[in-house]
Amino acid sequence: MTRRLTIAVTADLHWGHRHGQDATRALADFLRRRPPDVLLIAGDVGTGSLYEDCLRLFADLPGVKAVVPGNHDLWVSSENDSFDSLDLYQRLLPEASARQGFHYLDGGPLVLPEAGLALVGTVNWYDYSWAIDGIRRHFPDEEHRLKSKRFTRGKHNDANFVRWPLDDVGFTSLVTATLCRHLEKATTQAERTIVVAHHPPFYGLSFPRPGPPVELDALLWDAFAGNVGVEQLLARYAAHVSHAFCGHTHRARHNTLGPIQGHNVGSDYPFKQLLLLDWPSGAMEEHQFGAPL
């Protein structure tokens, strides 16, 4: 018989941001009062040392804990020359996660055999594939913005703080291939899989749109939100994947990819969202801590 679990999912805690710390503390207090069997954090935990500081808030929870990093978690300052974003992703964040009792899902699946369930995760990334055709069609002279990450108003901060010997296409290829291996492994070890990503793993969980975007900045946000490859990968494993969770956009969404139930958590800087999934029934509770400014 499959063990029943309460799986708590949150994202975009951005620990250290002045508007959100009280909301994150309230979320942690709630979980101490109602400890889940599993806690999943879908990225943007905290930049620099704040990543581990945030995980420490949940270290005393008795259940299983797992995390994927977000793009903000990979930021390094221009003054730092002892490590880059790739070293942060591959070595330093896994070490910090382990110290606080969290399984770093980008390093491998976490199998819960008593529940017939595997947890698979990825930071995910963007290779512009969700928008490059639209940019080439509507703004053929603006494709250079994909590399500079410069909008018509302002600049994507990943261009300022993600520092590594890679480009976006190369890192997207790396994490997609890793996710593929982890999903293949999960299918041999558990009946069902839950996928946790930071960047939305399929387009229906990205920014809400009334229709295909045609403005340049909207197309650029789509370009930096996810990628076609992971969406195709989930579709390939759809018979095995029950749920997919993500964050990044700060917009709560529910959507489906075939039979996969997808949820974008929807936390923002001043308030934090928590989803409680009853496994295996699929029933869901939503809780919000803090309020919009």
Secondary structure, 3 states (H helix, E strand, C coil): CCCCEEEEEECCCCCCCCCCHHHHHHHHHHHHHCCCCEEEEECCCCCCCHHHHHHHCCCCCCCEEEEECCCHHHCCCCCCCCCCHHHHHHHHHHHHHHHCCCEEHHHCCEEEHHHCEEEEEECCCCCCCCCHHHHHHHCCCCCCHHHHCECCCCECCHHHHCCCCCCHHHHHHHHHHHHHHHHHHHHHHCCEEEEEECCCCCHHHCCCCCCCCCCHHHHHHHHCCCCHHHHHHHHHCCCCEEEEEECCCCCCEEEEECCEEEEECCCCCCEEEEEEEEECCCCEEEEEEECCC
